[in-house]
Amino acid sequence: MTKLANNVIPFPHDRARAVKCCPHCGKRSDVYRIGRLLWAYCEHHEVRWVVADFQDASPHSMDRQQLRRGLEFLSSFVEVTR
């Protein structure tokens, strides 16, 4: 068994500013839950961003048809982060 390196510094996710609205118009069209992530999107500018991460979400509680519809719908949108 290999020993894990103790010199790895975790990325500071909590310091990254959250995207709250479309960077172009300041609005959002709606939100869509895909798996454990809640995505907001702007249909006019075709951008998407993560609003929330439900880390306790169980894979058994996810509706596969809804997951597929969400993935197909948001796949053409550009992801924005700060």
All heavy atoms as an XYZ file, in Angstrom:
676
protein
N       0.841     -1.184      0.000
C       0.000      0.000      0.000
C       0.880      1.240      0.000
O       1.833      1.335      0.748
C      -0.900     -0.043      1.235
C      -1.915      1.031      1.242
S      -3.206      0.565      2.389
C      -3.299      2.016      3.315
N       0.578      2.191     -0.840
C       1.374      3.422     -0.942
C       0.921      4.426      0.104
O      -0.260      4.589      0.362
C       1.201      4.082     -2.322
O       0.276      3.383     -3.086
C       2.482      4.217     -3.028
N       1.894      5.125      0.609
C       1.596      6.157      1.590
C       1.244      7.444      0.853
O       1.893      7.808     -0.122
C       2.803      6.373      2.488
C       2.532      7.271      3.642
C       3.724      7.342      4.555
C       3.400      8.268      5.703
N       4.458      8.316      6.670
N       0.194      8.133      1.305
C      -0.213      9.382      0.693
C       0.776     10.495      1.040
O       1.284     10.557      2.156
C      -1.606      9.788      1.162
C      -2.742      8.853      0.767
C      -4.036      9.295      1.424
C      -2.898      8.826     -0.733
N       1.015     11.357      0.074
C       1.913     12.487      0.307
C       1.272     13.454      1.294
O       0.079     13.736      1.218
C       2.210     13.189     -1.004
N       2.068     13.976      2.210
C       1.520     14.901      3.196
C       1.816     16.358      2.828
O       1.587     17.259      3.623
C       2.045     14.594      4.594
C       3.552     14.768      4.672
O       4.211     15.020      3.677
N       4.085     14.616      5.863
N       2.335     16.590      1.625
C       2.659     17.951      1.206
C       1.637     18.517      0.218
O       1.881     19.520     -0.419
C       4.052     18.009      0.581
C       4.150     17.158     -0.668
O       3.272     16.356     -0.942
N       5.218     17.319     -1.419
N       0.477     17.884      0.113
C      -0.557     18.343     -0.807
C      -1.390     19.418     -0.111
O      -1.902     19.220      0.987
C      -1.465     17.177     -1.255
C      -2.591     17.680     -2.130
C      -0.635     16.132     -1.970
N      -1.505     20.561     -0.756
C      -2.299     21.661     -0.209
C      -3.644     21.665     -0.930
O      -3.687     21.811     -2.148
C      -1.584     23.011     -0.413
C      -0.235     22.978      0.276
C      -2.442     24.148      0.097
C       0.640     24.164     -0.033
N      -4.740     21.502     -0.202
C      -6.055     21.480     -0.862
C      -6.407     22.838     -1.447
O      -6.049     23.878     -0.903
C      -7.025     21.096      0.259
C      -6.320     21.448      1.516
C      -4.838     21.345      1.237
N      -7.108     22.808     -2.567
C      -7.546     24.044     -3.214
C      -8.582     24.728     -2.330
O      -9.517     24.084     -1.866
C      -8.147     23.736     -4.589
C      -8.532     24.959     -5.358
C      -7.564     25.714     -5.993
C      -9.842     25.374     -5.427
C      -7.912     26.851     -6.708
C     -10.197     26.500     -6.134
C      -9.216     27.249     -6.773
N      -8.453     26.011     -2.105
C      -9.394     26.707     -1.196
C     -10.722     27.040     -1.872
O     -10.961     28.160     -2.295
C      -8.632     27.982     -0.838
C      -7.749     28.234     -2.020
C      -7.388     26.874     -2.559
N     -11.587     26.037     -1.984
C     -12.884     26.239     -2.636
C     -13.720     27.298     -1.936
O     -14.474     28.018     -2.567
C     -13.688     24.933     -2.675
C     -13.090     23.918     -3.575
N     -13.142     24.018     -4.933
C     -12.421     22.779     -3.311
C     -12.536     22.987     -5.482
N     -12.089     22.219     -4.518
N     -13.605     27.364     -0.618
C     -14.454     28.296      0.121
C     -14.074     29.756     -0.111
O     -14.838     30.655      0.173
C     -14.428     27.964      1.608
C     -13.015     27.945      2.177
O     -12.055     27.730      1.412
O     -12.881     28.138      3.395
N     -12.883     30.015     -0.662
C     -12.475     31.388     -0.924
C     -12.918     31.883     -2.290
O     -12.897     33.064     -2.557
C     -10.959     31.520     -0.816
C     -10.517     31.558      0.620
C      -9.139     32.115      0.686
N      -8.225     31.024      0.995
C      -6.940     31.072      0.812
N      -6.379     32.129      0.299
N      -6.184     30.053      1.116
N     -13.307     30.981     -3.166
C     -13.751     31.387     -4.508
C     -15.102     32.078     -4.406
O     -15.993     31.619     -3.705
C     -13.849     30.165     -5.412
N     -15.230     33.199     -5.090
C     -16.509     33.918     -5.077
C     -17.540     33.138     -5.869
O     -17.271     32.671     -6.967
C     -16.349     35.306     -5.677
C     -15.532     36.230     -4.830
C     -15.533     37.627     -5.362
N     -14.992     37.648     -6.725
C     -15.228     38.597     -7.596
N     -15.994     39.616     -7.285
N     -14.702     38.570     -8.803
N     -18.716     33.029     -5.306
C     -19.792     32.299     -5.979
C     -20.407     33.171     -7.062
O     -20.539     34.379     -6.903
C     -20.845     31.906     -4.965
N     -20.778     32.538     -8.163
C     -21.481     33.241     -9.227
C     -22.958     33.223     -8.860
O     -23.543     32.172     -8.653
C     -21.260     32.544    -10.587
C     -22.015     33.257    -11.683
C     -19.783     32.474    -10.912
N     -23.562     34.382     -8.729
C     -24.951     34.460     -8.284
C     -25.926     34.763     -9.413
O     -27.117     34.560     -9.271
C     -25.078     35.512     -7.198
C     -24.198     35.208     -6.007
C     -24.643     35.954     -4.799
C     -23.698     35.771     -3.663
N     -23.885     34.674     -2.844
N     -25.425     35.282    -10.531
C     -26.298     35.647    -11.642
C     -25.484     35.658    -12.933
O     -24.271     35.506    -12.911
C     -26.947     37.001    -11.397
S     -25.760     38.309    -11.110
N     -26.163     35.840    -14.034
C     -25.509     35.886    -15.338
C     -24.520     37.056    -15.358
O     -24.884     38.177    -15.001
C     -26.553     36.066    -16.442
S     -25.833     36.284    -18.083
N     -23.272     36.820    -15.762
C     -22.297     37.906    -15.789
C     -22.598     38.961    -16.852
O     -22.062     40.057    -16.799
C     -20.974     37.199    -16.082
C     -21.337     35.898    -16.675
C     -22.692     35.541    -16.153
N     -23.481     38.656    -17.792
C     -23.806     39.599    -18.862
C     -24.989     40.499    -18.514
O     -24.941     41.700    -18.755
C     -24.109     38.849    -20.160
C     -22.999     37.960    -20.598
N     -21.821     38.432    -21.111
C     -22.883     36.608    -20.571
C     -21.018     37.416    -21.393
N     -21.647     36.302    -21.077
N     -26.050     39.902    -17.959
C     -27.270     40.686    -17.726
C     -27.674     40.779    -16.259
O     -28.583     41.526    -15.923
C     -28.426     40.115    -18.549
S     -28.916     38.445    -18.080
N     -27.043     39.987    -15.382
C     -27.380     40.044    -13.965
C     -28.648     39.306    -13.585
O     -29.163     39.472    -12.491
N     -29.165     38.464    -14.475
C     -30.394     37.710    -14.205
C     -30.120     36.219    -14.318
O     -29.026     35.809    -14.676
C     -31.484     38.102    -15.196
C     -31.854     39.562    -15.142
C     -32.886     39.888    -16.199
C     -33.194     41.370    -16.180
N     -34.155     41.738    -17.213
N     -31.136     35.416    -14.029
C     -31.073     33.976    -14.285
C     -32.432     33.525    -14.766
O     -33.453     34.058    -14.352
C     -30.633     33.189    -13.070
C     -31.633     33.132    -11.952
C     -31.179     32.155    -10.871
N     -31.906     32.342     -9.646
C     -33.110     31.845     -9.403
N     -33.718     31.124    -10.301
N     -33.705     32.062     -8.259
N     -32.429     32.547    -15.658
C     -33.700     32.041    -16.190
C     -34.378     31.114    -15.198
O     -35.565     31.243    -14.937
C     -33.465     31.313    -17.510
O     -32.922     32.191    -18.453
N     -33.627     30.168    -14.653
C     -34.171     29.182    -13.728
C     -33.017     28.373    -13.163
O     -31.854     28.653    -13.444
C     -35.159     28.271    -14.456
C     -36.175     27.625    -13.510
O     -36.055     27.831    -12.280
O     -37.061     26.924    -13.995
N     -33.330     27.347    -12.367
C     -32.323     26.429    -11.847
C     -32.701     25.014    -12.237
O     -33.872     24.715    -12.498
C     -32.174     26.533    -10.311
C     -31.613     27.869     -9.908
C     -33.474     26.272     -9.610
N     -31.715     24.143    -12.294
C     -31.928     22.747    -12.666
C     -31.015     21.898    -11.794
O     -29.811     22.134    -11.743
C     -31.560     22.542    -14.139
C     -32.455     21.569    -14.863
C     -33.316     22.004    -15.858
C     -32.439     20.219    -14.564
C     -34.133     21.122    -16.530
C     -33.253     19.337    -15.231
C     -34.096     19.796    -16.210
O     -34.912     18.914    -16.867
N     -31.576     20.922    -11.105
C     -30.757     20.033    -10.287
C     -30.309     18.847    -11.121
O     -31.132     18.130    -11.696
C     -31.529     19.550     -9.072
C     -30.644     18.697     -8.194
C     -31.241     18.461     -6.858
N     -30.358     17.591     -6.086
C     -30.637     17.155     -4.892
N     -31.761     17.499     -4.326
N     -29.788     16.373     -4.272
N     -29.002     18.663    -11.184
C     -28.419     17.531    -11.904
C     -27.508     16.816    -10.928
O     -26.452     17.332    -10.554
C     -27.632     17.988    -13.147
C     -28.555     18.727    -14.102
C     -26.980     16.793    -13.830
C     -27.874     19.278    -15.320
N     -27.932     15.648    -10.498
C     -27.157     14.919     -9.505
C     -27.147     15.682     -8.198
O     -28.183     16.094     -7.698
N     -25.957     15.905     -7.674
C     -25.869     16.627     -6.403
C     -25.685     18.127     -6.598
O     -25.652     18.878     -5.639
C     -24.750     16.050     -5.549
C     -23.380     16.242     -6.112
C     -22.334     15.643     -5.221
N     -21.249     16.587     -5.069
C     -20.110     16.306     -4.499
N     -19.900     15.114     -3.999
N     -19.172     17.212     -4.403
N     -25.557     18.579     -7.847
C     -25.332     19.996     -8.119
C     -26.615     20.693     -8.563
O     -27.384     20.159     -9.352
C     -24.267     20.178     -9.204
C     -22.876     19.659     -8.879
C     -21.960     19.860    -10.072
C     -22.306     20.325     -7.651
N     -26.805     21.894     -8.076
C     -27.908     22.743     -8.494
C     -27.329     23.803     -9.420
O     -26.476     24.592     -9.018
C     -28.580     23.398     -7.284
C     -29.814     24.231     -7.560
C     -30.943     23.352     -8.109
C     -30.272     24.945     -6.306
N     -27.765     23.777    -10.681
C     -27.259     24.685    -11.708
C     -28.268     25.785    -11.986
O     -29.454     25.514    -12.142
C     -27.021     23.926    -13.013
C     -25.902     22.955    -12.963
C     -25.971     21.648    -12.588
C     -24.538     23.203    -13.306
N     -24.740     21.071    -12.685
C     -23.837     21.999    -13.128
C     -23.849     24.323    -13.759
C     -22.485     21.889    -13.373
C     -22.496     24.213    -14.003
C     -21.828     23.021    -13.810
N     -27.806     27.021    -12.073
C     -28.630     28.123    -12.555
C     -28.167     28.397    -13.978
O     -27.040     28.068    -14.358
C     -28.436     29.352    -11.688
N     -29.043     28.994    -14.767
C     -28.666     29.260    -16.152
C     -29.388     30.493    -16.678
O     -30.414     30.910    -16.147
C     -28.953     28.050    -17.048
C     -30.400     27.631    -17.079
C     -31.273     28.130    -18.048
C     -30.896     26.727    -16.159
C     -32.599     27.737    -18.079
C     -32.221     26.336    -16.179
C     -33.065     26.841    -17.145
O     -34.384     26.456    -17.162
N     -28.803     31.067    -17.729
C     -29.398     32.196    -18.439
C     -29.588     31.734    -19.878
O     -28.604     31.483    -20.590
C     -28.481     33.423    -18.381
S     -29.068     34.824    -19.357
N     -30.843     31.579    -20.286
C     -31.129     31.106    -21.644
C     -30.721     32.119    -22.705
O     -30.279     31.743    -23.781
C     -32.620     30.786    -21.792
C     -33.008     29.481    -21.156
C     -34.433     29.111    -21.451
O     -35.324     29.672    -20.790
O     -34.638     28.259    -22.336
N     -30.848     33.401    -22.386
C     -30.530     34.438    -23.367
C     -29.042     34.428    -23.737
O     -28.688     34.536    -24.908
C     -30.927     35.810    -22.828
C     -30.679     36.932    -23.776
N     -31.420     37.094    -24.939
C     -29.769     37.927    -23.764
C     -30.969     38.154    -25.580
N     -29.964     38.678    -24.899
N     -28.165     34.275    -22.747
C     -26.724     34.290    -23.005
C     -26.115     32.893    -23.046
O     -24.907     32.747    -23.260
C     -26.022     35.140    -21.941
C     -26.415     36.577    -22.028
N     -27.286     37.150    -21.141
C     -26.083     37.535    -22.924
C     -27.467     38.423    -21.475
N     -26.757     38.678    -22.554
N     -26.924     31.865    -22.810
C     -26.513     30.459    -22.867
C     -25.308     30.176    -21.983
O     -24.305     29.597    -22.407
C     -26.253     30.025    -24.304
C     -27.504     30.069    -25.157
C     -27.273     29.578    -26.581
O     -26.123     29.482    -27.016
O     -28.282     29.306    -27.244
N     -25.407     30.592    -20.706
C     -24.375     30.301    -19.722
C     -25.016     29.597    -18.531
O     -26.204     29.739    -18.271
C     -23.632     31.581    -19.252
C     -22.820     32.180    -20.369
C     -24.583     32.607    -18.674
N     -24.210     28.823    -17.820
C     -24.675     28.098    -16.635
C     -23.622     28.195    -15.543
O     -22.440     28.390    -15.828
C     -24.960     26.640    -16.959
C     -23.738     25.881    -17.443
C     -24.118     24.470    -17.890
N     -23.122     23.918    -18.755
C     -22.170     23.075    -18.370
N     -22.090     22.686    -17.130
N     -21.302     22.610    -19.252
N     -24.049     28.069    -14.290
C     -23.121     28.118    -13.164
C     -23.716     27.336    -12.008
O     -24.914     27.142    -11.908
C     -22.820     29.566    -12.760
C     -24.034     30.362    -12.375
C     -24.529     30.532    -11.118
C     -24.924     31.063    -13.248
N     -25.667     31.297    -11.159
C     -25.931     31.645    -12.459
C     -24.974     31.268    -14.633
C     -26.959     32.407    -12.990
C     -26.006     32.022    -15.150
C     -26.973     32.591    -14.344
N     -22.851     26.849    -11.123
C     -23.283     26.054     -9.974
C     -23.764     26.992     -8.873
O     -23.070     27.935     -8.508
C     -22.133     25.161     -9.451
C     -22.551     24.433     -8.181
C     -21.705     24.169    -10.511
N     -24.957     26.708     -8.360
C     -25.527     27.496     -7.277
C     -25.299     26.808     -5.938
O     -24.976     27.448     -4.947
C     -27.046     27.703     -7.498
C     -27.671     28.435     -6.341
C     -27.288     28.437     -8.789
N     -25.452     25.482     -5.902
C     -25.309     24.736     -4.652
C     -24.802     23.329     -4.943
O     -25.007     22.792     -6.025
C     -26.642     24.666     -3.919
N     -24.124     22.765     -3.943
C     -23.617     21.400     -4.019
C     -24.191     20.635     -2.831
O     -23.831     20.887     -1.687
C     -22.089     21.411     -3.967
C     -21.474     20.033     -4.115
O     -22.219     19.033     -4.136
O     -20.238     19.954     -4.190
N     -25.127     19.726     -3.111
C     -25.740     18.915     -2.072
C     -24.896     17.655     -1.901
O     -25.158     16.632     -2.531
C     -27.181     18.553     -2.439
C     -28.056     19.753     -2.673
C     -28.483     20.071     -3.949
C     -28.423     20.564     -1.627
C     -29.293     21.176     -4.173
C     -29.229     21.671     -1.834
C     -29.659     21.981     -3.112
N     -23.898     17.729     -1.039
C     -22.937     16.635     -0.903
C     -23.537     15.387     -0.301
O     -23.018     14.301     -0.486
C     -21.739     17.111     -0.083
C     -20.966     18.188     -0.799
C     -19.768     18.681     -0.024
O     -19.502     18.222      1.084
N     -19.042     19.609     -0.603
N     -24.657     15.511      0.416
C     -25.278     14.325      1.019
C     -26.222     13.609      0.072
O     -26.848     12.645      0.460
C     -26.103     14.684      2.259
C     -25.681     15.941      2.963
O     -24.642     16.484      2.659
O     -26.425     16.360      3.847
N     -26.356     14.081     -1.148
C     -27.306     13.481     -2.090
C     -26.926     12.032     -2.382
O     -25.781     11.722     -2.682
C     -27.344     14.270     -3.386
N     -27.910     11.174     -2.299
C     -27.709      9.754     -2.566
C     -27.984      9.459     -4.038
O     -28.963      9.951     -4.592
C     -28.661      8.942     -1.690
O     -28.741      7.619     -2.145
N     -27.137      8.642     -4.677
C     -27.401      8.296     -6.080
C     -28.722      7.557     -6.262
O     -29.312      7.578     -7.333
C     -26.227      7.403     -6.478
C     -25.278      7.406     -5.357
C     -25.926      8.049     -4.182
N     -29.207      6.918     -5.219
C     -30.455      6.158     -5.312
C     -31.673      7.073     -5.352
O     -32.732      6.663     -5.809
C     -30.572      5.189     -4.132
C     -29.400      4.265     -4.040
N     -29.146      3.293     -4.972
C     -28.395      4.191     -3.139
C     -28.044      2.641     -4.639
N     -27.562      3.168     -3.535
N     -31.526      8.301     -4.871
C     -32.670      9.219     -4.837
C     -32.803     10.055     -6.110
O     -33.677     10.891     -6.204
C     -32.549     10.145     -3.627
O     -31.427     10.983     -3.778
N     -31.925      9.827     -7.083
C     -31.937     10.628     -8.305
C     -32.790      9.973     -9.389
O     -32.699      8.774     -9.611
C     -30.518     10.810     -8.825
C     -29.630     11.570     -7.892
S     -27.980     11.674     -8.556
C     -27.065     12.042     -7.086
N     -33.601     10.772    -10.031
C     -34.432     10.312    -11.134
C     -33.589     10.355    -12.413
O     -33.183     11.421    -12.861
C     -35.656     11.222    -11.250
C     -36.577     10.827    -12.388
O     -36.366      9.761    -13.002
O     -37.517     11.595    -12.661
N     -33.335      9.209    -13.004
C     -32.445      9.140    -14.176
C     -32.990      9.890    -15.388
O     -32.238     10.472    -16.145
C     -32.153      7.691    -14.527
C     -31.320      7.017    -13.459
C     -30.576      5.850    -14.050
N     -29.751      5.221    -13.051
C     -28.456      5.449    -12.915
N     -27.867      6.303    -13.707
N     -27.755      4.819    -12.009
N     -34.294      9.882    -15.584
C     -34.866     10.605    -16.727
C     -34.693     12.113    -16.552
O     -34.350     12.817    -17.494
C     -36.341     10.259    -16.896
C     -36.570      8.881    -17.437
C     -38.048      8.595    -17.629
O     -38.899      9.209    -16.988
N     -38.346      7.645    -18.513
N     -34.920     12.596    -15.341
C     -34.738     14.018    -15.072
C     -33.257     14.389    -15.209
O     -32.923     15.446    -15.750
C     -35.244     14.365    -13.681
C     -35.128     15.842    -13.373
C     -35.569     16.175    -11.963
O     -35.761     15.303    -11.131
N     -35.704     17.453    -11.697
N     -32.380     13.524    -14.739
C     -30.938     13.748    -14.859
C     -30.534     13.859    -16.328
O     -29.822     14.784    -16.722
C     -30.187     12.592    -14.179
C     -28.677     12.651    -14.202
C     -28.161     13.783    -13.340
C     -28.102     11.324    -13.721
N     -31.036     12.956    -17.154
C     -30.705     12.973    -18.586
C     -31.240     14.231    -19.282
O     -30.545     14.854    -20.071
C     -31.251     11.721    -19.267
C     -30.889     11.646    -20.720
C     -31.457     10.415    -21.369
N     -31.153     10.439    -22.770
C     -30.340      9.583    -23.368
N     -29.765      8.637    -22.684
N     -30.106      9.685    -24.659
N     -32.494     14.602    -18.971
C     -33.069     15.822    -19.554
C     -32.243     17.044    -19.185
O     -31.978     17.909    -20.019
C     -34.512     16.012    -19.094
C     -35.508     15.180    -19.836
C     -36.929     15.625    -19.553
N     -37.253     15.646    -18.121
C     -37.827     14.651    -17.470
N     -38.144     13.543    -18.108
N     -38.092     14.748    -16.187
N     -31.835     17.120    -17.928
C     -31.028     18.247    -17.473
C     -29.672     18.300    -18.153
O     -29.215     19.358    -18.575
N     -29.027     17.143    -18.286
C     -27.726     17.086    -18.955
C     -27.839     17.484    -20.420
O     -27.010     18.231    -20.934
C     -27.129     15.679    -18.837
C     -26.625     15.283    -17.460
C     -26.291     13.794    -17.428
C     -25.418     16.113    -17.083
N     -28.870     16.982    -21.091
C     -29.059     17.335    -22.505
C     -29.349     18.822    -22.668
O     -28.843     19.465    -23.579
C     -30.176     16.494    -23.112
C     -29.801     15.047    -23.308
C     -30.957     14.184    -23.758
O     -32.110     14.663    -23.783
O     -30.718     12.999    -24.077
N     -30.174     19.370    -21.784
C     -30.548     20.777    -21.888
C     -29.353     21.703    -21.636
O     -29.095     22.632    -22.403
C     -31.672     21.089    -20.893
C     -32.059     22.535    -20.866
C     -32.741     23.106    -21.925
C     -31.746     23.334    -19.780
C     -33.101     24.443    -21.909
C     -32.106     24.666    -19.751
C     -32.778     25.219    -20.817
N     -28.594     21.449    -20.579
C     -27.505     22.352    -20.203
C     -26.174     22.062    -20.897
O     -25.221     22.813    -20.737
C     -27.306     22.326    -18.690
C     -28.431     22.944    -17.863
C     -28.124     22.812    -16.377
C     -28.635     24.392    -18.230
N     -26.101     20.993    -21.683
C     -24.824     20.620    -22.303
C     -24.330     21.663    -23.305
O     -23.129     21.818    -23.491
C     -24.931     19.261    -22.992
O     -25.836     19.324    -24.075
N     -25.221     22.405    -23.928
C     -24.788     23.404    -24.896
C     -24.469     24.757    -24.254
O     -23.930     25.640    -24.905
C     -25.875     23.595    -25.963
O     -27.051     24.098    -25.370
N     -24.782     24.922    -22.975
C     -24.508     26.171    -22.281
C     -23.044     26.217    -21.861
O     -22.441     25.192    -21.550
C     -25.389     26.296    -21.040
C     -26.838     26.577    -21.329
C     -27.594     25.751    -22.138
C     -27.450     27.690    -20.784
C     -28.917     26.003    -22.405
C     -28.780     27.962    -21.040
C     -29.520     27.112    -21.846
N     -22.469     27.393    -21.820
C     -21.081     27.579    -21.386
C     -21.058     27.751    -19.878
O     -21.819     28.548    -19.332
C     -20.465     28.821    -22.082
C     -19.064     29.092    -21.560
C     -20.462     28.662    -23.581
N     -20.177     27.011    -19.207
C     -20.078     27.120    -17.742
C     -19.241     28.340    -17.380
O     -18.172     28.557    -17.938
C     -19.441     25.859    -17.169
C     -19.367     25.886    -15.672
C     -18.799     24.606    -15.091
O     -18.725     23.594    -15.811
O     -18.415     24.628    -13.920
N     -19.752     29.131    -16.449
C     -19.015     30.290    -15.957
C     -18.668     30.105    -14.495
O     -19.460     29.619    -13.719
C     -19.788     31.616    -16.153
C     -19.851     32.012    -17.603
C     -21.166     31.554    -15.581
N     -17.452     30.475    -14.147
C     -16.986     30.463    -12.759
C     -16.152     31.714    -12.552
O     -15.744     32.368    -13.516
C     -16.120     29.225    -12.452
O     -15.026     29.210    -13.373
C     -16.901     27.949    -12.584
N     -15.906     32.034    -11.320
C     -15.049     33.201    -11.032
C     -13.828     32.758    -10.317
O     -13.748     31.870     -9.616
C     -15.799     34.224    -10.190
C     -16.901     34.838    -10.990
C     -17.460     36.004    -10.266
N     -18.698     36.351    -10.945
C     -19.180     37.534    -11.014
N     -18.561     38.516    -10.450
N     -20.294     37.783    -11.632
